[in-house]
Each structure stands twice: as C-alpha cells, then as structure tokens.
Amino acid sequence: MLDVEMIERGLKKTGKSKGGLARVMGVRAGAVSEILGGQRLIKAAEVAVIMEYLELNYVPIMGRIGAGAVIEPEYEQVPPEGLGEVELPFPISGETIAFEVSGDSMLPKYENGDVIVVYREQRHPLPSFYGEEAAVRLKTGERYLKTIERGKSPSMVNLTSFNAKTITGVKLDWIGEICVTLPRAQIARMRSRSAARERKTKASAK
C-alpha cells in the first residue's frame, strides 16, 4: 500500500520535487502537498505513476546470501546503496534490502538466482524466529538463508536446510525477516519489461 511516508522517502531519496511529481501525475501543483498533509487521498490510477517516478519499487541488492554456498563480499564491505537494485511490481518500505540466493541447499523452495527481500533491521527477538526461514549473519561474518532452530543455550542456534548438513551451535549477529521472494524467472521478465519501457521512452524523446 502506497502511503505518505513512502512518498516523502521517495522525494528525499531521488531529490525530485513535489512540483515535478504533480506534473507527471497531471494534477495541480498543490495536490501533492495536500496528499502529504492528509487533505487528499491518492487515487488508484495515480499509484503506478507515483511509484515509478519516485522509484518506490526498487530495493538495493546487498550481495548474495548462501544457501549452501560461501559468500563474498561480506555485508560490511557492501556500500550503503548496495550493489545494484531489484525492481518489484509494487511499492515497498524503505526499511528493506535484497539478497540474491546462491546455492541449492534450500531447494525446492529457493533456487539459485532467486532474490529475497528482507527487513534491514531485526524487528523481533531471536526466539520468535525458531522454526522460520530467514536471512542470517553469524557472529563470525558468514551469511546464510536457513531455517533457525533452537540451540543448546539461549544464545546459540542450529541452522537447517532442505538439502545440506545442519550448522550447529552458532551465534547470530543479525536476522533478516523475509517479506518478499522473487523467483529468478520473474526477475528476468520484470527486467525485460523495464528495458522495453526505457527503449520506448528514449524513442518517444527523439
């Protein structure tokens, strides 16, 4: 759902103006201020225009996540803006980041090349993730896509996979709760459509 906070974030992130947004929306200049102030609702037909203009459906890719693979670069070596972006078919909170799945230990649910979108900050305590799949970073720096299971002590966990040996007795530095999974085939289709739109825009500008 598109909301005021997302629009404000998009204006700040892109450096675009409320006037510019109003122009692409085809509305008078004050309409955007009214939306931000709560005096005007966003119309259904305006959602896609706002989303595209403010790039609200783009999430930074912070590298790869291991599903049976060893991952480089480490999370700390990735620039804050990420290594690129993935386009989603809907707007999403700015508190999310993406990882590309590398490896086959989570087949058949996750394939090599799929992308998972997770919350940037850990939002819940460790025990609430027991039995759930999540992106995790170990205290030793490794990054995995695994199912979190209770360990022998409150601070330790076991990480299980569908097709790999369990990683036992490790401590986690971060848990990324999964909010969206994009199959690699879907990503390829979206990138193809995006490239077609760019070609059409360039052709119309000539």
Residue pairs with C-beta under 8 A, 6 or more apart in sequence:
1 91
2 42
2 47
2 50
2 51
2 56
2 91
4 35
4 36
4 38
6 54
6 56
6 91
6 93
6 94
7 21
7 32
7 35
7 36
7 50
7 54
7 56
8 36
9 56
9 94
10 16
10 50
10 53
10 54
10 55
10 56
11 17
11 18
11 21
11 54
13 54
13 55
13 94
14 54
14 55
16 53
16 54
18 29
18 32
18 33
18 36
19 29
19 32
20 53
21 32
21 50
21 53
21 54
22 28
22 29
22 30
22 31
22 32
24 49
24 53
25 31
25 32
25 46
25 49
25 50
25 53
27 46
31 40
34 40
35 41
35 42
42 50
47 91
50 56
51 57
51 90
51 91
56 91
56 92
57 87
57 88
57 89
57 90
57 91
57 92
58 85
58 86
58 87
58 88
59 85
59 86
59 88
59 92
59 96
59 97
59 98
59 117
60 81
60 82
60 83
60 84
60 85
60 97
60 98
61 82
61 83
61 84
61 85
61 86
61 97
61 98
61 99
61 100
61 115
62 75
62 78
62 82
62 83
62 97
62 98
62 99
63 71
63 73
63 75
63 78
63 83
63 99
63 100
63 143
64 71
64 99
64 100
64 101
64 102
64 143
65 71
65 99
65 100
65 101
65 102
65 116
65 135
65 143
65 144
65 145
66 102
66 103
66 142
66 143
66 144
66 145
67 101
67 102
67 103
67 104
67 105
67 106
67 110
67 112
67 144
67 145
67 146
67 161
67 164
68 103
68 104
68 105
68 106
68 161
68 163
68 164
69 102
69 103
70 142
71 102
71 142
71 143
74 141
74 143
75 137
75 141
75 143
75 174
76 141
82 97
82 98
85 98
86 98
86 115
86 117
86 182
86 187
87 190
87 191
87 194
88 117
88 180
88 182
89 190
92 117
92 179
92 180
93 119
95 119
95 120
95 121
96 117
96 118
96 119
96 120
96 179
96 180
97 117
97 118
97 120
97 176
98 115
98 116
98 117
98 118
99 115
99 116
99 118
99 135
99 143
99 145
99 176
100 113
100 114
100 115
101 110
101 111
101 112
101 113
101 114
101 115
101 116
101 145
102 112
103 112
104 111
104 112
104 163
105 161
105 162
105 163
105 164
106 133
106 145
106 146
106 161
106 162
106 163
107 162
107 163
108 162
109 133
109 162
110 116
110 145
110 181
111 183
111 184
112 184
113 184
113 187
114 181
114 182
114 183
114 184
114 187
115 181
115 182
115 184
115 187
116 135
116 145
116 178
116 180
116 181
116 182
117 178
117 179
117 180
117 181
117 182
118 134
118 135
118 176
118 177
118 178
118 179
119 176
119 177
119 179
120 176
122 174
122 175
122 176
122 177
123 177
124 175
124 177
126 148
126 154
126 157
126 172
126 175
127 150
129 148
129 175
129 177
130 148
130 149
130 150
131 147
131 148
131 149
132 147
132 148
133 145
133 146
133 147
133 148
133 178
134 145
134 146
134 147
134 148
134 175
134 176
134 177
134 178
135 143
135 144
135 145
135 175
135 176
135 178
136 143
136 144
136 145
136 146
136 148
136 159
136 172
136 174
136 175
136 176
137 143
137 172
137 173
137 174
137 176
138 144
138 170
138 171
138 172
138 173
139 170
139 171
139 172
139 173
140 170
141 173
144 159
144 167
146 159
146 160
146 161
146 167
147 159
147 160
147 161
148 157
148 158
148 159
148 172
148 175
149 157
149 158
149 159
149 160
149 166
150 157
150 158
151 157
151 158
151 168
151 169
151 170
152 169
155 171
156 169
156 170
156 171
157 170
157 171
157 172
158 166
158 167
158 168
158 169
158 170
159 166
159 167
159 170
160 166
160 167
